[in-house]
Amino acid sequence: MLEGEAARRRLLAQHKDYLDGLRNNDVEAVLAIMNDGVQANIRDYVNDTGTLIGLESKDDYRAYLKAFFGKYEIVNVDYLHRVMEDWYLFAETRVTIRDRDGKELAYNSADFFVPAKDNRVIVQTGHGTDLA
């Protein structure tokens, strides 16, 4: 496992890759930074429940992303704030999406990412605002 400055640089590069994957509506690019056993608790925008959805593996995350990208096209992703240490990265993002009827919506999200021993993300937890 990387430590110190090398770990921070790795997390920053992974987060950039994650955001690029979202921007490109690319499931596998988003998942490339994730450990196979990733555990994620994120807002459920697919069912628009306003609650967290628990994802317990890379396959669960893949199914969620396929459903998300099936419902929405990501138009833009901007990071608003990012803080990292060698054992976590916290980021706030603004995500602009378009539903399949052409209506543009957006939400803000705040997420923590924690790397595993293989330096890929093993935990992601966060939540987002209502679509507006």
C-alpha positions in Angstrom: 0.0 0.0 0.0 1.3 3.4 -0.9 1.8 6.0 1.8 2.3 9.7 2.1 2.6 11.9 -0.9 2.6 8.9 -3.3 -0.7 7.8 -1.8 -2.2 11.2 -2.1 -1.1 11.6 -5.7 -2.6 8.1 -6.5 -5.9 9.0 -4.9 -6.0 12.3 -6.8 -5.3 10.6 -10.1 -7.9 7.9 -9.4 -10.5 10.6 -8.6 -9.8 12.4 -11.8 -10.2 9.1 -13.7 -13.5 8.5 -11.8 -14.8 11.9 -12.8 -13.7 11.4 -16.4 -15.5 8.0 -16.4 -18.7 9.8 -15.2 -18.3 12.5 -17.8 -17.9 9.9 -20.5 -20.9 7.8 -19.2 -18.4 4.9 -19.1 -19.3 2.2 -16.6 -16.0 0.4 -16.8 -13.9 3.6 -16.6 -15.7 4.5 -13.3 -15.1 1.0 -12.0 -11.5 0.8 -13.0 -10.4 2.6 -9.8 -12.5 0.2 -7.6 -11.4 -2.9 -5.7 -13.4 -6.0 -6.6 -14.9 -6.0 -3.1 -15.8 -2.3 -3.1 -18.5 -1.4 -0.6 -20.5 1.8 -1.5 -23.3 3.6 0.1 -24.5 6.4 -2.3 -27.7 8.2 -3.1 -30.1 6.2 -5.2 -30.7 8.4 -8.2 -32.0 5.5 -10.3 -35.1 5.0 -8.2 -35.1 8.6 -7.0 -35.9 7.5 -3.4 -33.7 10.2 -1.7 -32.1 7.4 0.3 -28.8 5.6 0.2 -28.3 2.4 -1.7 -25.9 -0.2 -0.5 -23.6 -1.7 -3.1 -21.6 -4.7 -1.9 -19.3 -5.5 -4.8 -18.0 -4.3 -8.1 -20.8 -6.2 -9.9 -23.4 -4.4 -7.8 -21.8 -1.1 -8.6 -21.8 -2.1 -12.3 -25.5 -2.9 -12.3 -26.2 0.4 -10.6 -24.2 2.4 -13.1 -25.8 0.7 -16.0 -29.2 1.5 -14.7 -28.1 5.1 -14.0 -26.6 5.6 -17.4 -29.7 4.0 -18.9 -31.9 6.6 -17.2 -29.6 9.7 -17.5 -26.8 11.0 -19.7 -24.1 12.9 -17.8 -23.6 16.3 -19.4 -21.0 17.6 -17.1 -19.2 16.9 -13.8 -17.3 19.6 -11.9 -15.5 19.0 -8.6 -16.2 21.9 -6.2 -13.9 20.9 -3.4 -11.4 18.1 -2.8 -9.4 17.2 0.3 -7.1 14.1 0.6 -4.7 12.4 2.9 -3.0 9.1 2.2 -5.9 7.1 3.5 -9.0 9.0 2.1 -10.2 11.5 -0.4 -13.2 13.7 0.2 -14.8 15.4 -2.8 -17.8 17.6 -3.5 -19.0 17.6 -7.1 -21.7 19.2 -9.2 -23.2 16.8 -11.7 -25.4 17.9 -14.6 -27.5 15.2 -16.2 -30.0 14.9 -19.0 -32.9 12.5 -18.7 -34.0 10.5 -21.7 -36.8 13.1 -22.4 -34.1 15.8 -22.8 -34.7 17.6 -19.5 -31.5 18.8 -17.9 -31.2 18.4 -14.1 -28.3 18.7 -11.6 -27.3 17.6 -8.2 -24.4 18.2 -5.8 -22.7 15.2 -4.2 -20.3 14.8 -1.3 -18.3 11.5 -1.2 -15.5 9.9 0.7 -13.2 7.4 -1.0 -11.0 5.0 1.0 -8.3 2.9 -0.7 -7.6 -0.8 0.0 -4.1 -2.4 0.3 -4.0 -2.7 -3.5 -4.5 1.1 -3.7 -7.9 0.8 -5.4 -11.0 2.2 -3.7 -12.6 -0.3 -1.3 -15.1 2.1 0.3 -17.1 4.9 -1.1 -19.8 6.7 1.0 -21.6 9.8 0.3 -24.9 11.5 -0.5 -26.3 14.1 -2.9 -28.9 16.7 -3.1 -32.3 16.4 -4.7 -32.4 16.6 -8.5 -33.2 20.2 -9.6 
